[in-house]
Amino acid sequence: MKSRGFRGGIHPYDGKSLSKDGIIHDCMPSGDLVYPLAMHIGKSSVPVVAKGDRVLAGQKIAEAEGFVSVPVHASVSGEVKAIERRDTATGSRVMSIVVANDHKYERTELCAPDPSVLDSREEIIRIIQEAGIVGMGGAGFPTHVKLSPKEPDKIDYIIANCAECEPYITSDYRCMIESPEKIAGGMKILLKLFDHAKGVFAVEDNKKDCAETLRKLTEDEPRMETFVMKTKYPQGAERMMIYAVTGRAINSDMLPADAGTIVDNAETLIAIYEAVMEGKPLTSRVITVSGDSVAKPGNYRVPIGMNHIELLEAAGGCPKEPSRFLSGGPMMGFAMYTIDTPVTKTTSAFLCFDKIYAGAQKPDPCISCGRCVSVCPENLVPSRLARFAERGAAAEFIHWNGMECCECGCCSYICPARRQLKQTISTMRQILLSDRKKQKKDDKKGETK
Amino acid sequence: MAEVLIALMPAAVFGVVHFGRNALVLVLSVTAACMATEYLYQYFRHRPVTIRDNSAAVTGLLLALNLSPNVPWWMGVLGGVFAILVVKQLFGGIGQNIMNPALGGRCFLLISFAGTMTNFSYDGMSGATPLALIKNGQIAQTNLMDMMTGRIAGTIGETSVIALLAGAVFLLVLGVIDFKIPVMYLLTFVLFLGLFSGHGFDWYYIASELCGGGLMLGAWFMATDYTTSPITPNGQLIYGAILGILTGLFRIFGSSAEGVSYAIIFSNLLVPLIERATIPKAFGRGGERAWAK
């Protein structure tokens, strides 16, 4: 097993020891469950139940709207209480289905498990969409779309992203320890879709135990391989990971499929396995609850739609009043405006911090020390990009490759002047991206006229 | 910035011991003047006072080390006020200045008080610097050993190559400065000398040029100033090369024996252009194989 990496990157304090040994506990919700209709990238799902309907756990309550969309399933049995706008962790109010839990947990399955589905490519992809599976690493891109590239024959790598390079998060690590056979099983299903592909489990070298387990487990599988990468943030970022495994580099205008690869997160593979082999839709996920002010940091299997407040109670609450709540890791995650929000398919961690962190301190002027340049994995000049962003200089921003930013946050982390480089660059990117979208729409309108 | 102050200490202490009382007076008064100017400017303009970041102290110390030991204290103070007030604060303070404040101050004094600034006599000796001797064709009178230890005429801080290199190694080990600019600077300078000086690659001549004058102080401590050097890796190489060429040009063909100060402030002004021409290629657009730091 060799160890490869990329240029730049950082080694932040990883905090994984807090929750790394915490066996995955099942969480039982007591209050209402809220299912936002937009937990994924793409069109929002459309409700197929009405207020007052009784639903079962695993029942489809909203269906996909078009190809780039997935259905939503109830995670408990109970009555549909309302279909209304609710707060989500990102701070936006999203149309959601609210289900009152009747604590009976009556289940229904997606379909009876049927090994013959494995013979049909279309059937596997249909089941994956029907099960509501999206990328569970955080992006939430519908998995069946990823699995339907234009030229399936050109895919020669399926990469299982087992890097988990974000500090504090250990949910993938626990999954690899507790159910490696499901990860391998998920990979096996994906390999059925792509005849020329090789399945690679990409693990960071701080999780050598998992790498060893996966390697042993797949010893007899000629098409599977375990790949150990250097432990470095952001090793798990899609572009860095593809580069580490295949030596192919993709830019912001390309998809992994353009480099002949498909990257899926470890837990997504488990969801694929459970959907195809056990007929289970995606109704729960593993979440790391951690941070320095949580009583019992650990890993929890949480029904989707459960409230973050309940999740915090399950983890023993916070003895000290925390000053920050984060959804996701400290690098890519976001601070939550309120924790009275539901857990979604993309919530990988819930972190509570007591310590005042760097972002709360006043920034100093940039003296161009170049630390940000040396850590940027995308080979950009964050200090200059942030300056252009502050001035709103769009042309300069684009000329200096601002759109290539993957928003990993290494620059903000390393900045000795505590400047919010990533945040500034990311805001500018969002503005430019929405401008581009608008431009495209306007162009289309012009054509139809 | 405290690291830079520490790194300059060997050179400063040597300068004071070597040149005597006035050197100490200059080091203290110029450093104090720079800090006071920064404090007063920010106080009266109701800006956050930033003298605690030590950057004004670094400017003051560097300026003092760039002065002849014969400069009266008030002249040094005037240079310090100019460096902080005009070169640094009027351009927006730390991170915004377009040229190195210490060198801006030095060049201001060089133009205003050329006689005093270039009078390097000490201990009753004529005070011809090794560079001046070389310029006059008296290279035989230079002593390379004395240039290494610093027992020669020159500005307070530039004479001892050993003391300066000790500080430079300290900064390199701590990662405060990068080797790209200084190494490229020195290599290009040597190449330029070999091609155009008329002495060819005569090792004694080249070694004397490297150890004489302000080259070591400039290359390791002033060309590496973050704010006034390019932030792009390739830009730093080009910047270093331009510095080497300009220094060679000024020293060989210029009227003065020295050229480091002018080479650096001139190159400072080219930094925005150099950066624009050396925007790194992004990952996935040819930049993925860029060297690792």
Interface residues (C-beta under 8 A of the other chain):
Chain A: F6 R7 G8 R239 Y243 A249 I250 N251 S252 M254 D364 P365 C366 I367 S368 C369 G370 V373 S374 P377 E378 N379 L380 V381 S383 R384 H399 W400 N401 E404
Chain B: D53 S55 G93 I94 G95 Q96 D178 Y226 T227 S229 I231 T232 P233 E275 I279 P280 K281 A282 F283 G284 R285 G287 E288 A290 W291 A292 K293
